[in-house]
């Protein structure tokens, strides 16, 4: 919802000869401006993990390292640069199960390794996901879309918000039979650029791995909507603007 506010601030008591000039200088109009920019993502980040379990901690760690090496080798074969791959988490901990009577007991050890892969070519995503799963990743966590030049998109949204505020101020001034003066104050109120998030299956069992194939139609990036809003205050003159001396 767009919010408009108009304030006319008059001076106190002045002589008749100076009242018009002083009153004009104290009149203001304040408006809200909104800018919306929609862009198609040109970058995506895939987060996945590898979880292995064994009776002994060293065996859980070794299995995890072997699977991770296969997965990362497959990622490199897809043309992903080393700097686009990040290790986010590495854990080795005990894991427990419950007996029929409800008591917990230590079953063994669990190794957890989480990665993020940034992809600039979105057409590679279906095949990349299929390769990661086929090579042993059993936790697909999320797929988020983004744009490389976020600053340019955010600035465009702010520019639209400023133009929107100016246009509304002019309409209000003209409707009230006044002239719009200089910009007095501008306050940026919000700038929101969300990350479209595609939640993927969090656990991959043996059947899911066997069925893992590249399906381009299953990955829709859509659009990213960037919203900016600001508040602008202009001076307001009754009738025509006074000439500068």
NUFIKOL-366060 format. One line per 3 residues: number of its first residue (from 1); their letters; for each residue x, z, y of N, C-alpha, C. Coordinates in pm, whole numbers, plus 50000, padded with zeros to 5 digits. Example, Ala and Ser with C-alpha at 12.3 -4.5 7.8 and 13.67 -1.06 7.14 Angstrom:
% residues 2
1> AS> 51319 50780 49431 51230 50780 49550 51320 50780 49670 ~ 51285 50708 49775 51367 50714 49894 51290 50787 50003
% end
This chain:
% residues 245
1> XXX> 50085 50000 49882 50000 50000 50000 50089 50000 50123 ~ 50056 49916 50217 50132 49907 50341 50075 50005 50441 ~ 50163 50080 50503 50119 50182 50598 50163 50143 50737
4> XXX> 50071 50145 50830 50101 50112 50968 50073 50234 51053 ~ 50158 50259 51152 50132 50366 51248 50167 50318 51386 ~ 50086 50355 51482 50105 50312 51620 50102 50435 51708
7> XXX> 50208 50453 51787 50210 50569 51878 50238 50521 52017 ~ 50154 50560 52110 50172 50528 52252 50205 50659 52322 ~ 50326 50671 52367 50373 50794 52429 50380 50777 52580
10> XXX> 50294 50848 52649 50289 50838 52795 50371 50949 52857 ~ 50421 50922 52975 50495 51024 53049 50399 51126 53108 ~ 50451 51223 53181 50366 51328 53238 50293 51277 53362
13> XXX> 50317 51338 53475 50249 51299 53598 50349 51229 53689 ~ 50316 51107 53730 50404 51026 53814 50325 50974 53934 ~ 50398 50933 54032 50332 50870 54148 50275 50736 54105
16> XXX> 50172 50687 54177 50105 50563 54140 50202 50446 54141 ~ 50304 50447 54231 50395 50333 54240 50490 50324 54121 ~ 50513 50434 54050 50611 50430 53941 50547 50449 53803
19> XXX> 50419 50475 53798 50357 50508 53669 50365 50394 53569 ~ 50346 50267 53612 50349 50155 53519 50486 50139 53454 ~ 50592 50147 53537 50726 50128 53484 50764 50239 53387
22> XXX> 50737 50365 53422 50775 50476 53337 50692 50478 53210 ~ 50563 50451 53223 50477 50451 53105 50519 50344 53007 ~ 50554 50224 53060 50598 50116 52972 50721 50157 52893
25> XXX> 50813 50230 52956 50938 50268 52891 50915 50370 52782 ~ 50800 50439 52783 50774 50543 52686 50673 50501 52579 ~ 50639 50374 52577 50546 50327 52475 50625 50274 52356
28> XXX> 50581 50312 52237 50650 50269 52115 50549 50225 52011 ~ 50594 50142 51921 50512 50102 51806 50600 50114 51682 ~ 50550 50182 51580 50625 50206 51457 50552 50143 51339
31> XXX> 50624 50067 51260 50562 49996 51148 50648 50012 51022 ~ 50584 49987 50909 50653 49984 50781 50677 49839 50741 ~ 50796 49812 50688 50827 49678 50640 50861 49683 50492
34> XXX> 50812 49585 50417 50837 49579 50273 50893 49443 50235 ~ 50995 49444 50150 51054 49321 50100 51061 49322 49949 ~ 51021 49212 49886 51022 49200 49740 51096 49073 49701
37> XXX> 51195 49087 49615 51272 48973 49565 51268 48976 49412 ~ 51236 48864 49351 51233 48853 49205 51343 48757 49160 ~ 51425 48803 49069 51537 48721 49021 51539 48720 48869
40> XXX> 51593 48613 48814 51609 48601 48669 51743 48663 48631 ~ 51748 48753 48535 51874 48817 48496 51977 48715 48450 ~ 52102 48744 48477 52211 48658 48430 52316 48739 48354
43> XXX> 52278 48862 48314 52369 48948 48241 52288 49046 48156 ~ 52341 49084 48042 52272 49179 47955 52375 49272 47891 ~ 52329 49393 47857 52415 49491 47791 52346 49540 47664
46> XXX> 52414 49523 47553 52364 49567 47422 52434 49697 47384 ~ 52357 49798 47350 52411 49926 47302 52376 49944 47155 ~ 52476 49973 47075 52452 49995 46932 52549 50101 46882
49> XXX> 52521 50152 46762 52606 50256 46705 52625 50232 46556 ~ 52728 50297 46504 52760 50291 46362 52762 50435 46312 ~ 52681 50464 46212 52671 50598 46157 52706 50593 46008
52> XXX> 52803 50673 45965 52842 50681 45824 52844 50827 45781 ~ 52812 50849 45653 52809 50984 45599 52888 50990 45468 ~ 52952 51103 45447 53030 51124 45325 53044 51273 45301
55> XXX> 53087 51308 45180 53104 51449 45147 53221 51511 45222 ~ 53325 51433 45243 53443 51483 45312 53454 51420 45451 ~ 53503 51492 45551 53511 51439 45687 53601 51316 45699
58> XXX> 53713 51317 45629 53804 51203 45639 53741 51076 45583 ~ 53662 51090 45478 53596 50974 45420 53489 50919 45515 ~ 53414 51005 45581 53314 50960 45678 53383 50888 45794
61> XXX> 53496 50943 45841 53570 50880 45951 53625 50745 45910 ~ 53681 50737 45787 53742 50612 45742 53636 50502 45728 ~ 53524 50534 45668 53417 50434 45651 53369 50384 45788
64> XXX> 53356 50478 45879 53308 50442 46012 53406 50347 46082 ~ 53535 50379 46072 53637 50296 46135 53640 50156 46076 ~ 53621 50145 45945 53622 50014 45879 53504 49929 45924
67> XXX> 53387 49990 45930 53268 49915 45976 53285 49873 46122 ~ 53335 49965 46206 53354 49934 46348 53450 49817 46366 ~ 53556 49813 46286 53653 49704 46296 53587 49570 46261
70> XXX> 53502 49568 46159 53432 49444 46122 53336 49400 46232 ~ 53261 49497 46287 53163 49464 46390 53232 49408 46514 ~ 53338 49473 46560 53407 49427 46680 53475 49293 46657
73> XXX> 53522 49269 46537 53580 49138 46507 53473 49029 46519 ~ 53353 49058 46471 53243 48962 46483 53205 48940 46629 ~ 53209 49047 46709 53178 49035 46852 53280 48944 46920
76> XXX> 53405 48960 46889 53509 48875 46948 53491 48730 46907 ~ 53448 48708 46784 53425 48571 46737 53311 48503 46811 ~ 53224 48583 46874 53116 48528 46955 53163 48495 47097
79> XXX> 53291 48513 47123 53347 48477 47254 53337 48586 47358 ~ 53311 48710 47317 53301 48821 47412 53441 48873 47443 ~ 53473 48883 47571 53604 48931 47611 53620 49079 47582
82> XXX> 53748 49120 47564 53778 49259 47532 53728 49354 47642 ~ 53740 49312 47767 53700 49400 47877 53549 49419 47885 ~ 53474 49340 47810 53328 49354 47809 53280 49449 47700
85> XXX> 53373 49504 47623 53338 49595 47514 53383 49736 47548 ~ 53294 49833 47532 53326 49973 47566 53285 50067 47454 ~ 53374 50160 47422 53342 50268 47330 53279 50380 47412
88> XXX> 53154 50413 47383 53081 50512 47462 53086 50651 47401 ~ 53091 50659 47269 53089 50790 47205 53156 50782 47068 ~ 53222 50892 47030 53286 50904 46899 53274 51049 46855
91> XXX> 53200 51071 46745 53176 51207 46700 53193 51218 46548 ~ 53237 51335 46505 53243 51368 46363 53186 51508 46349 ~ 53078 51520 46273 53009 51649 46265 52950 51670 46127
94> XXX> 52913 51794 46098 52846 51824 45973 52701 51776 45981 ~ 52646 51740 45866 52502 51711 45866 52437 51789 45752 ~ 52310 51823 45774 52240 51913 45685 52112 51849 45631
97> XXX> 52070 51897 45514 51942 51860 45457 51871 51987 45413 ~ 51745 51975 45376 51667 52093 45337 51635 52092 45187 ~ 51639 52208 45131 51601 52224 44991 51448 52231 44982
100> XXX> 51393 52219 44860 51247 52229 44845 51188 52357 44902 ~ 51269 52465 44905 51216 52591 44959 51228 52599 45111 ~ 51283 52492 45174 51290 52488 45320 51422 52532 45378
103> XXX> 51510 52588 45298 51639 52632 45351 51731 52511 45374 ~ 51815 52522 45478 51907 52414 45511 52041 52438 45442 ~ 52104 52327 45401 52237 52336 45343 52320 52217 45389
106> XXX> 52450 52237 45396 52537 52130 45441 52553 52027 45331 ~ 52514 51902 45365 52521 51794 45266 52656 51723 45275 ~ 52713 51718 45393 52840 51648 45409 52875 51635 45556
109> XXX> 52941 51522 45588 52986 51500 45726 52938 51362 45774 ~ 52913 51357 45905 52862 51233 45966 52956 51189 46078 ~ 52994 51062 46075 53075 51002 46181 52986 50909 46263
112> XXX> 52995 50921 46394 52910 50842 46485 52999 50775 46587 ~ 52981 50643 46603 53058 50565 46700 52962 50472 46773 ~ 52958 50483 46907 52863 50405 46987 52937 50310 47081
115> XXX> 52886 50187 47091 52947 50084 47174 52846 50023 47270 ~ 52897 49965 47377 52816 49879 47464 52890 49747 47481 ~ 52815 49639 47476 52871 49505 47490 52798 49435 47604
118> XXX> 52872 49389 47703 52814 49317 47816 52827 49167 47792 ~ 52714 49097 47808 52709 48954 47779 52668 48878 47905 ~ 52748 48779 47942 52715 48696 48059 52632 48574 48022
121> XXX> 52644 48529 47899 52565 48415 47850 52450 48469 47768 ~ 52330 48471 47825 52215 48533 47758 52175 48459 47631 ~ 52214 48334 47618 52180 48259 47497 52254 48312 47374
124> XXX> 52358 48390 47397 52436 48444 47286 52373 48571 47226 ~ 52276 48629 47295 52224 48759 47253 52164 48757 47112 ~ 52075 48663 47077 52017 48666 46942 52122 48662 46832
127> XXX> 52219 48571 46844 52322 48560 46742 52412 48683 46741 ~ 52440 48739 46860 52524 48857 46868 52459 48976 46798 ~ 52330 48998 46822 52259 49107 46757 52260 49089 46606
130> XXX> 52236 48967 46561 52234 48939 46417 52370 48967 46354 ~ 52478 48928 46422 52613 48949 46368 52647 49097 46363 ~ 52611 49170 46469 52641 49314 46475 52573 49388 46360
133> XXX> 52447 49353 46335 52373 49418 46226 52428 49377 46090 ~ 52456 49249 46074 52506 49198 45946 52640 49261 45908 ~ 52721 49295 46007 52853 49350 45979 52853 49502 45961
136> XXX> 52736 49566 45979 52729 49707 45945 52674 49803 46047 ~ 52640 49758 46168 52581 49851 46265 52441 49891 46218 ~ 52415 50021 46211 52284 50068 46164 52206 50144 46271
139> XXX> 52248 50130 46397 52173 50185 46509 52177 50086 46624 ~ 52065 50017 46648 52052 49934 46767 51975 50017 46869 ~ 52040 50050 46981 51984 50147 47074 51903 50084 47187
142> XXX> 51959 49985 47255 51885 49923 47365 51951 49792 47406 ~ 51872 49711 47475 51920 49587 47535 51867 49584 47678 ~ 51955 49595 47777 51913 49599 47917 51963 49476 47990
145> XXX> 51881 49425 48083 51915 49306 48159 51952 49343 48303 ~ 52037 49261 48363 52084 49290 48497 52125 49158 48564 ~ 52165 49168 48692 52222 49053 48763 52364 49090 48805
148> XXX> 52451 48993 48803 52592 49020 48834 52611 49062 48979 ~ 52547 48991 49071 52564 49021 49214 52444 49102 49263 ~ 52441 49229 49231 52330 49315 49271 52324 49331 49423
151> XXX> 52439 49337 49487 52443 49360 49631 52372 49248 49707 ~ 52394 49123 49667 52331 49011 49736 52179 49017 49724 ~ 52129 49054 49607 51984 49063 49586 51925 49178 49668
154> XXX> 51995 49291 49670 51947 49406 49747 51943 49375 49897 ~ 52045 49304 49946 52048 49269 50088 51936 49172 50123 ~ 51905 49081 50032 51794 48987 50057 51662 49062 50067
157> XXX> 51643 49163 49982 51520 49242 49988 51510 49319 50119 ~ 51622 49372 50167 51623 49443 50295 51593 49349 50411 ~ 51648 49228 50405 51621 49130 50510 51472 49095 50514
160> XXX> 51412 49078 50399 51269 49050 50394 51188 49167 50451 ~ 51231 49288 50421 51161 49406 50474 51170 49410 50626 ~ 51287 49376 50680 51304 49376 50826 51217 49269 50891
163> XXX> 51213 49151 50832 51129 49043 50887 50982 49081 50878 ~ 50944 49145 50770 50806 49187 50753 50766 49290 50858 ~ 50855 49384 50888 50827 49485 50990 50814 49422 51128
166> XXX> 50901 49329 51161 50897 49263 51291 50769 49182 51307 ~ 50730 49110 51200 50609 49028 51207 50485 49116 51228 ~ 50479 49228 51161 50363 49317 51176 50359 49381 51315
169> XXX> 50477 49415 51367 50482 49474 51500 50434 49374 51605 ~ 50473 49247 51589 50428 49144 51685 50278 49125 51680 ~ 50221 49124 51559 50076 49107 51545 50002 49222 51613
172> XXX> 50049 49343 51590 49983 49458 51651 49995 49455 51803 ~ 50113 49421 51853 50133 49416 51998 50043 49312 52062 ~ 50036 49193 52004 49953 49086 52058 49805 49125 52053
175> XXX> 49765 49189 51944 49625 49230 51931 49587 49332 52038 ~ 49682 49415 52077 49657 49518 52178 49685 49469 52319 ~ 49716 49340 52334 49741 49284 52466 49872 49331 52526
178> XXX> 49971 49359 52442 50100 49407 52490 50210 49312 52446 ~ 50332 49339 52493 50449 49261 52456 50546 49350 52379 ~ 50607 49293 52277 50702 49368 52196 50839 49367 52261
181> XXX> 50899 49485 52271 51030 49497 52333 51142 49508 52232 ~ 51245 49584 52266 51363 49597 52182 51337 49688 52062 ~ 51421 49669 51960 51416 49759 51845 51483 49890 51885
184> XXX> 51415 50001 51859 51467 50132 51898 51530 50208 51781 ~ 51461 50207 51667 51509 50280 51551 51472 50207 51423 ~ 51560 50216 51324 51531 50162 51191 51576 50265 51087
187> XXX> 51487 50295 50992 51519 50389 50885 51491 50322 50751 ~ 51595 50306 50671 51575 50254 50536 51510 50363 50453 ~ 51399 50332 50387 51325 50433 50313 51349 50427 50163
190> XXX> 51356 50307 50109 51380 50296 49965 51435 50159 49932 ~ 51514 50155 49825 51568 50031 49772 51574 50048 49622 ~ 51487 49979 49551 51472 50001 49408 51499 49873 49331
193> XXX> 51597 49880 49241 51629 49767 49156 51639 49816 49012 ~ 51531 49807 48937 51531 49862 48801 51609 49776 48703 ~ 51643 49836 48590 51708 49764 48481 51602 49736 48374
196> XXX> 51556 49612 48359 51460 49585 48252 51522 49622 48118 ~ 51451 49705 48042 51506 49757 47918 51423 49711 47801 ~ 51490 49651 47704 51424 49605 47583 51465 49700 47471
199> XXX> 51372 49784 47426 51405 49878 47321 51407 49806 47186 ~ 51516 49824 47114 51528 49759 46984 51518 49865 46875 ~ 51513 49818 46754 51495 49909 46641 51610 50009 46634
202> XXX> 51577 50139 46624 51682 50241 46631 51750 50267 46497 ~ 51686 50229 46386 51748 50252 46256 51733 50127 46170 ~ 51843 50083 46114 51841 49962 46033 51873 50000 45889
205> XXX> 51774 49987 45799 51800 50016 45659 51852 49890 45590 ~ 51870 49896 45460 51928 49783 45387 51841 49658 45397 ~ 51709 49677 45391 51619 49562 45399 51627 49496 45535
208> XXX> 51631 49576 45641 51638 49523 45776 51768 49446 45796 ~ 51878 49494 45739 52006 49424 45751 51999 49288 45684 ~ 51936 49284 45569 51927 49157 45496 51843 49056 45572
211> XXX> 51747 49105 45650 51658 49016 45723 51708 48986 45864 ~ 51823 49040 45902 51875 49022 46038 51917 48877 46058 ~ 51843 48806 46140 51874 48667 46171 51859 48647 46321
214> XXX> 51921 48544 46373 51911 48514 46515 51774 48454 46545 ~ 51694 48521 46627 51561 48475 46663 51549 48471 46815 ~ 51586 48359 46878 51586 48350 47025 51451 48382 47087
217> XXX> 51341 48348 47018 51208 48370 47078 51174 48518 47087 ~ 51252 48604 47022 51223 48748 47023 51286 48819 47142 ~ 51364 48747 47223 51434 48810 47335 51391 48744 47465
220> XXX> 51307 48813 47540 51256 48762 47667 51311 48846 47781 ~ 51396 48787 47863 51458 48861 47974 51361 48885 48088 ~ 51268 48790 48110 51173 48806 48220 51240 48801 48356
223> XXX> 51187 48876 48451 51241 48882 48587 51268 49026 48628 ~ 51362 49042 48719 51390 49172 48779 51330 49171 48919 ~ 51247 49270 48950 51183 49279 49081 51254 49385 49165
226> XXX> 51307 49344 49278 51377 49434 49368 51287 49461 49488 ~ 51266 49590 49518 51178 49629 49630 51256 49708 49733 ~ 51236 49676 49859 51297 49749 49969 51190 49781 50072
229> XXX> 51199 49899 50132 51106 49934 50239 51182 50007 50350 ~ 51135 49986 50472 51198 50051 50586 51094 50078 50693 ~ 51132 50163 50788 51046 50195 50902 51118 50154 51029
232> XXX> 51051 50076 51113 51112 50025 51236 51026 50063 51356 ~ 51092 50103 51463 51024 50139 51587 51070 50048 51699 ~ 50973 49988 51769 51001 49896 51879 50943 49954 52009
235> XXX> 51002 49913 52121 50941 49947 52249 50824 49853 52273 ~ 50726 49899 52349 50603 49823 52372 50573 49821 52521 ~ 50543 49702 52575 50514 49687 52717 50372 49635 52734
238> XXX> 50302 49688 52832 50168 49642 52862 50177 49509 52935 ~ 50107 49409 52883 50113 49277 52945 50245 49209 52916 ~ 50299 49135 53013 50426 49065 52995 50541 49163 53010
241> XXX> 50651 49131 52941 50769 49215 52948 50830 49206 53088 ~ 50878 49318 53141 50941 49314 53274 51071 49237 53272 ~ 51097 49167 53384 51223 49093 53394 51339 49189 53418
244> XX> 51449 49155 53353 51569 49239 53375 51628 49210 53512 ~ 51676 49313 53582 51730 49295 53715 51881 49277 53711
% end
